[in-house]
Amino acid sequence: MDKKNSETITNEDLASASASGRKNRHGEKRSKNDERRAKGKAPRIFVVLIIVGCLGILGGVGMVLFGIFGVSRVKVADVFPDLSAEGEAAEVYSALTGEPLANPDLKNAPAYCIQTPNGTDGARPQAGLNTAGVIFEAIAEAGITRFAAIYQNPTAAVIGPIRSLRIYYLQWDTPFDCTIVHAGGSGDALAAVSQGYKDLTENYTYMYRGTYGVRRWNNLFTTSAYLKQFSDDHGYGSSDIKGFARLTPSESARARIDGLASEKLDITKPATGNTSALKPAVEHISLRLGGWSDFNVDYNYNAESNKYLRSYGGGEPHQVYDCPADNLGEKNPEEVCTLTQMAPSVVVAMVVNERRAADNYHEDIDVIGSGDAYVFQNGTAMRGIWRKSSKEEQISFVDEAGAEIKLAPGQTILTAVPSYGSIDF
C-alpha cells in the first residue's frame, strides 16, 4: 500500500470517528449504548491506523532503497519468473553443468567419461554426444580430434562410438571422479588408468559392436542402461564431482547481452538506451587447430536459444544422433535415433603447449599448468587464463585482472587449441 492510499484511509477513518462522536447512523443524538459501542470501536481504529502507518513507512524505505540500488530496466523475475531469489536459494544445481536438478538425490550420481572419436573414418555422426554435460576436445593423433565426453545421469539409448584413451584426456577427466570408458589406449594412459580409477575398457557385457559397415572400426557403443549396470555391479554408487565455477541461472540471465538481460554489461549498453538495438557482441567463433580443415571448428551464436551452433571448419553442421529412449537393445544409432546439431551453452578455447609424441604420431599436450583462455557465453567473449595445478584439481578460469570467470549453466565444450593454431571472433 503506498503513502497516498495510507493517507486516504487515515483521513476517512478519522472523519468517521469524529462524526460518530456526535450522531448515530439515523442522524439522532447518540444514546449511552451508542457511546459504549463507539468506545469499543475506537481501539480497533487506532490499531488499523498504526498498521497502515507502519506499512507506509516500510514502503517509503523500500522506495528509497530501490532508488539507490535498483538500476535494472527489466527484472529477471519478470522474464524468468521461476528464477526468483527465493526459488533459486532452494535449488540444487548439478556439479557437472550448473543446471537445476529436479531430483536433488541425483547430484552425486555416478559420472562417466567416454572417449569418443571424431574422425572422418566412420566416427561421425556420434550418438548421444548432445547429452554430455562437459566435453573436452583435443587432437588425438595426426591432426584428428577426439572427445572426452562426460555424462551424469545419462538417458541416451545409444552412446558412442568408443575409442582409445590418451593421458591428457585422463588428466582432464580425473576431477570428475568418473568411470573412464574407453577401448584400449596409449601405453602411458593405460598404465595410469590402472592405478585406482574406475575403469571400463572394451567389454561386451557393457558395450556392443554395431553392424560393420560405413562406420568400420568406429562401431563400439554403450547404453545408459549398460553404464548403470556396470556401476551397480562394481559398487560405484556415486561420483564426487569437482565441477567448474558456475553462474546461477539468474546470474547468467543478467549477463546475457540481448534484450532479455536485466542488467547490461557496460560493453553492451547502447548509447541511445534503446535495448531493441542490442546485437550480440560475438556472433561467430572460429577455432583453427593447425591441421586438416575437417577438424577445425566454427560456432554461430543463436540469441533466441542462447546457444552456439557448432559446425566443422568446412561449414558442415556438426550433427549427432539424439537417442532419448532407453533400453532399446543393441542398435545402430541410425536405426533408432534422429539427427540434431550440437549447440552448447558455453564454448571455451584453451591455448595449450602441444607437440608430437616420441612415436611421431600421437600427441603430447601440457594439461597441468596455465595458458590463455577465451570463454564464450551469453553472446559475449571474455579473455582470460586457464589454470590447473594437478591432475586432481579442476581447471579454473580468471580474467586478465585475476578475477574468477564463472561459466554459464549448460553443456560446455572446451577445445584445446595448440599454440600454433588460432582463435578468431
C-alpha positions in Angstrom: 0.0 0.0 0.0 1.5 3.4 -1.0 1.7 6.5 1.1 -1.2 8.3 -0.7 -3.6 5.4 -0.1 -2.5 5.3 3.6 -3.4 9.0 4.0 -6.8 8.5 2.4 -7.7 5.6 4.7 -6.4 7.5 7.7 -8.5 10.6 6.8 -11.7 8.6 6.2 -11.3 6.8 9.5 -10.6 10.0 11.4 -13.7 11.7 9.8 -15.8 8.6 10.6 -14.6 8.5 14.1 -15.3 12.3 14.6 -18.8 12.1 13.1 -19.7 9.0 15.2 -18.9 11.1 18.3 -21.8 13.4 17.5 -24.7 11.4 15.9 -25.7 7.9 15.1 -26.4 6.5 11.6 -30.0 7.9 11.8 -28.9 11.5 12.4 -30.1 11.3 16.0 -28.1 12.1 19.1 -26.3 9.0 20.3 -27.6 7.1 23.3 -25.5 5.8 26.1 -25.4 2.4 24.3 -24.1 4.1 21.2 -21.4 5.8 23.3 -20.4 2.4 24.7 -20.2 0.8 21.3 -18.1 3.7 20.0 -15.7 3.3 22.8 -15.3 -0.4 21.8 -14.6 0.6 18.2 -12.0 3.3 18.9 -9.1 1.0 19.9 -9.7 -1.1 16.7 -9.5 2.1 14.6 -6.2 3.1 16.3 -4.8 -0.4 15.6 -5.7 0.0 11.9 -4.0 3.4 11.9 -0.8 2.0 13.4 -0.6 -0.9 11.0 -1.3 1.4 8.0 1.3 3.8 9.2 3.9 1.1 9.6 3.2 -0.2 6.1 3.6 3.3 4.7 6.9 3.7 6.4 8.2 0.4 5.1 7.0 1.2 1.6 8.8 4.5 1.8 12.1 2.9 2.9 11.7 0.3 0.1 11.3 3.1 -2.4 14.4 4.9 -1.1 16.5 1.7 -1.3 15.3 1.0 -4.8 16.2 4.5 -5.8 19.7 3.8 -4.5 20.3 0.3 -5.7 17.7 -0.7 -8.3 19.1 0.3 -11.7 17.9 -2.5 -13.9 15.4 -1.8 -16.6 14.0 -5.3 -16.8 13.6 -7.5 -13.8 14.9 -11.1 -14.1 11.8 -12.3 -12.3 9.6 -10.7 -15.0 11.4 -12.5 -17.8 12.3 -15.7 -15.9 9.6 -16.0 -13.1 11.0 -19.4 -11.9 14.4 -17.8 -11.2 13.3 -15.7 -8.2 15.7 -15.3 -5.3 13.5 -17.5 -3.1 13.3 -20.3 -5.7 17.0 -20.1 -6.5 18.0 -20.3 -2.9 16.1 -23.6 -2.6 17.5 -25.1 -5.9 20.1 -27.8 -6.0 22.4 -27.5 -9.0 24.3 -30.1 -11.0 28.0 -30.0 -10.2 28.6 -31.0 -13.8 26.5 -28.5 -15.7 25.4 -25.9 -13.1 21.7 -26.5 -14.1 18.9 -27.1 -11.6 18.2 -30.7 -10.6 14.6 -31.8 -10.4 15.8 -34.5 -8.0 18.5 -33.4 -5.5 19.4 -37.1 -4.9 21.0 -37.1 -8.4 23.6 -34.6 -7.5 26.2 -37.3 -6.7 25.0 -39.9 -9.2 27.8 -41.8 -11.0 29.6 -40.0 -13.8 31.1 -41.5 -17.0 33.9 -40.1 -19.1 33.7 -41.6 -22.5 36.4 -41.4 -25.2 34.5 -40.5 -28.4 36.2 -40.3 -31.8 35.7 -37.5 -34.4 37.4 -38.9 -37.4 36.1 -39.0 -40.9 36.6 -42.8 -41.0 33.1 -43.6 -39.8 33.0 -41.9 -36.4 30.5 -39.3 -37.5 27.7 -38.7 -36.6 28.4 -39.6 -33.0 25.5 -40.9 -30.8 24.3 -39.3 -27.6 27.1 -36.6 -27.6 24.4 -33.9 -27.4 23.5 -35.1 -23.9 27.0 -34.9 -22.4 27.4 -32.2 -19.7 31.0 -31.4 -20.4 33.1 -32.2 -23.5 36.9 -31.9 -23.8 38.1 -31.7 -27.4 41.8 -32.1 -28.5 43.9 -33.7 -31.2 44.4 -37.4 -30.6 46.7 -38.2 -33.5 47.7 -36.9 -36.9 45.6 -33.8 -36.6 42.4 -35.8 -35.9 40.4 -34.6 -32.9 38.8 -36.8 -30.2 36.4 -36.0 -27.3 36.3 -36.9 -23.7 32.6 -36.6 -23.1 31.4 -36.5 -19.5 27.9 -37.7 -18.6 26.0 -37.8 -15.4 22.5 -39.4 -15.1 22.7 -40.4 -18.8 19.4 -41.4 -20.5 20.6 -42.0 -24.1 19.7 -45.3 -25.8 23.0 -45.3 -27.7 26.3 -43.6 -26.7 29.5 -43.7 -28.8 31.4 -44.7 -30.7 34.0 -45.5 -28.1 37.8 -45.3 -28.9 41.1 -45.3 -27.2 42.4 -43.2 -24.2 45.2 -40.7 -24.1 47.0 -39.5 -20.9 45.9 -35.8 -21.3 42.2 -36.8 -21.6 42.6 -38.8 -18.4 44.1 -35.8 -16.6 41.1 -33.7 -17.6 38.7 -36.5 -16.6 40.2 -37.0 -13.1 38.4 -34.2 -11.1 35.0 -35.6 -12.3 35.5 -38.8 -10.3 34.0 -40.7 -13.3 34.2 -44.1 -14.8 36.7 -44.0 -17.6 35.0 -45.6 -20.6 37.4 -46.4 -23.5 38.7 -49.1 -25.8 42.4 -49.5 -25.1 44.7 -46.6 -25.3 48.3 -45.3 -25.4 50.8 -47.1 -23.1 51.1 -44.2 -20.6 47.3 -43.8 -20.4 46.7 -47.5 -19.8 49.3 -47.6 -17.1 47.8 -44.6 -15.3 44.2 -45.6 -15.5 45.0 -48.9 -13.9 46.1 -47.1 -10.7 42.9 -46.5 -8.8 40.5 -45.3 -11.5 37.0 -46.7 -12.2 38.0 -48.3 -15.4 35.7 -49.7 -18.2 37.7 -50.7 -21.2 36.3 -52.6 -24.2 33.9 -55.1 -22.6 31.0 -56.9 -24.3 29.0 -57.2 -21.1 28.7 -53.4 -21.0 29.3 -52.5 -24.7 28.4 -53.9 -28.1 29.5 -53.7 -31.7 27.1 -52.3 -34.2 26.9 -53.6 -37.7 30.2 -53.4 -39.5 29.7 -51.0 -42.5 30.4 -47.4 -43.2 31.5 -47.0 -39.6 34.1 -49.7 -39.9 36.0 -49.9 -36.6 34.1 -47.0 -35.1 31.1 -49.2 -34.2 31.6 -49.8 -30.5 28.7 -48.4 -28.4 27.2 -48.5 -25.0 23.9 -47.5 -23.5 22.8 -45.7 -20.3 21.4 -49.0 -19.0 24.7 -50.7 -19.5 26.6 -47.9 -17.8 24.3 -48.1 -14.8 24.7 -51.9 -14.7 28.5 -51.5 -14.6 28.3 -49.1 -11.7 25.8 -51.3 -9.8 28.0 -54.4 -10.5 31.1 -52.8 -9.2 29.7 -50.8 -6.3 30.3 -47.4 -7.9 27.2 -45.7 -6.4 28.3 -42.1 -6.6 30.7 -39.6 -8.0 32.3 -36.7 -6.1 32.5 -34.2 -9.0 34.7 -31.2 -8.8 32.9 -29.0 -11.2 33.7 -25.7 -12.8 32.8 -22.5 -11.0 29.3 -21.7 -12.4 26.9 -18.8 -12.5 23.5 -19.5 -11.2 20.7 -19.3 -13.8 19.6 -15.8 -12.8 23.2 -14.6 -12.7 23.7 -16.0 -16.2 20.4 -14.3 -17.3 21.8 -10.9 -16.1 24.9 -11.5 -18.2 23.1 -12.0 -21.5 23.7 -9.3 -24.0 20.4 -9.4 -25.8 17.1 -7.8 -24.9 16.4 -10.4 -22.2 19.3 -9.3 -20.0 18.1 -7.4 -17.0 21.4 -5.7 -16.2 23.5 -5.0 -19.2 27.3 -5.3 -19.2 28.9 -2.0 -19.9 30.1 -3.1 -23.3 26.6 -3.9 -24.4 24.7 -0.8 -23.2 23.8 1.3 -26.3 24.4 5.0 -26.1 20.8 5.7 -27.1 19.4 3.5 -24.3 17.4 1.6 -27.0 17.5 -2.0 -25.8 16.0 -3.2 -29.1 19.1 -2.1 -30.9 21.3 -4.5 -28.9 23.1 -7.1 -31.0 25.4 -10.0 -30.0 28.9 -8.8 -29.3 30.3 -12.1 -30.7 28.2 -13.8 -33.4 30.8 -16.1 -34.9 33.7 -18.1 -33.4 36.4 -19.8 -35.4 38.9 -22.3 -33.9 41.7 -23.4 -36.1 43.7 -26.3 -34.7 46.6 -26.2 -37.2 45.8 -29.4 -39.0 43.2 -30.5 -41.5 40.2 -28.3 -42.1 37.9 -31.2 -41.3 38.8 -30.8 -37.6 38.6 -27.1 -37.3 35.5 -25.7 -35.6 33.1 -22.9 -36.1 30.3 -21.7 -33.8 27.4 -19.3 -34.6 25.6 -17.7 -31.7 21.9 -18.1 -31.6 20.4 -15.3 -29.4 17.0 -17.0 -29.3 18.3 -20.2 -27.8 21.3 -18.5 -26.2 23.4 -21.3 -27.5 26.3 -21.8 -30.0 25.5 -23.8 -33.2 28.6 -25.9 -33.9 29.9 -26.7 -37.4 33.0 -28.2 -38.8 35.6 -26.0 -40.4 34.2 -26.6 -43.9 30.8 -25.3 -42.9 29.0 -28.6 -42.4 26.9 -28.6 -39.2 28.2 -30.9 -36.6 25.2 -33.3 -36.3 24.9 -36.1 -33.8 22.3 -38.8 -33.2 19.9 -37.9 -30.4 18.7 -41.1 -28.8 16.4 -40.2 -25.9 14.6 -43.5 -25.3 16.5 -46.0 -23.2 16.6 -49.8 -23.2 16.1 -50.2 -27.0 18.7 -53.0 -27.1 21.9 -53.2 -29.1 21.0 -51.0 -32.0 22.9 -49.0 -34.6 22.2 -45.3 -33.9 20.9 -44.6 -37.4 18.1 -47.2 -36.8 16.6 -45.7 -33.6 17.8 -42.1 -33.3 17.3 -38.7 -35.0 19.9 -36.2 -36.1 20.4 -32.9 -34.2 23.1 -30.2 -34.4 25.4 -29.8 -31.5 24.7 -26.5 -29.7 26.5 -25.9 -26.3 25.7 -23.1 -23.9 29.4 -22.4 -23.2 32.4 -22.6 -25.5 35.9 -22.4 -24.1 39.1 -22.3 -26.1 42.2 -23.1 -24.1 45.6 -22.4 -25.7 47.9 -25.3 -24.9 51.5 -26.3 -25.5 51.3 -29.3 -27.8 53.8 -31.3 -29.7 54.2 -34.7 -31.4 55.0 -37.6 -29.1 58.1 -39.6 -29.3 56.4 -42.0 -31.7 55.9 -39.1 -34.1 52.2 -40.0 -34.4 50.4 -39.4 -31.2 50.2 -36.0 -29.3 51.7 -34.7 -26.1 49.7 -31.8 -24.5 50.6 -29.9 -21.4 47.5 -30.1 -19.3 49.0 -29.2 -15.9 49.9 -25.5 -15.8 48.3 -22.5 -17.3 47.7 -20.7 -20.6 45.5 -18.2 -22.4 41.8 -18.9 -22.5 38.7 -17.5 -24.2 35.3 -18.0 -22.7 32.3 -17.5 -24.9 28.8 -17.5 -23.3 25.7 -15.4 -23.3 26.8 -13.8 -26.6 29.9 -12.4 -25.0 33.7 -13.1 -25.2 36.0 -13.0 -22.2 39.7 -13.3 -22.5 41.5 -14.8 -19.5 43.8 -17.6 -18.3 43.1 -21.3 -17.6 44.9 -22.8 -14.6 45.2 -26.5 -13.4 47.6 -27.2 -10.6 47.4 -31.0 -10.6 45.5 -33.8 -12.3 43.2 -34.0 -9.3 42.3 -30.3 -9.4 39.7 -28.8 -11.7 40.5 -26.2 -14.2 39.8 -22.6 -13.1 39.5 -19.5 -15.2 40.4 -16.0 -14.3 40.2 -12.8 -16.3 43.2 -10.6 -17.1 42.7 -8.8 -13.8 42.8 -12.0 -11.8 39.0 -12.2 -11.1 37.3 -15.6 -11.4 35.3 -16.3 -14.6 32.3 -18.3 -13.8 30.7 -20.4 -16.6 27.1 -20.2 -17.5 24.9 -23.3 -16.8 24.5 -25.8 -19.5 26.6 -28.0 -21.8 30.2 -26.8 -22.0 32.7 -27.7 -24.8 36.4 -27.0 -24.1 38.7 -27.2 -27.0 42.5 -27.4 -26.6 43.9 -25.2 -29.3 47.6 -25.7 -30.0 49.7 -22.5 -29.6 50.3 -22.8 -33.4 46.6 -22.7 -34.1 44.3 -19.7 -34.0 41.2 -18.3 -32.3 39.2 -15.8 -34.2 35.9 -14.0 -33.4 
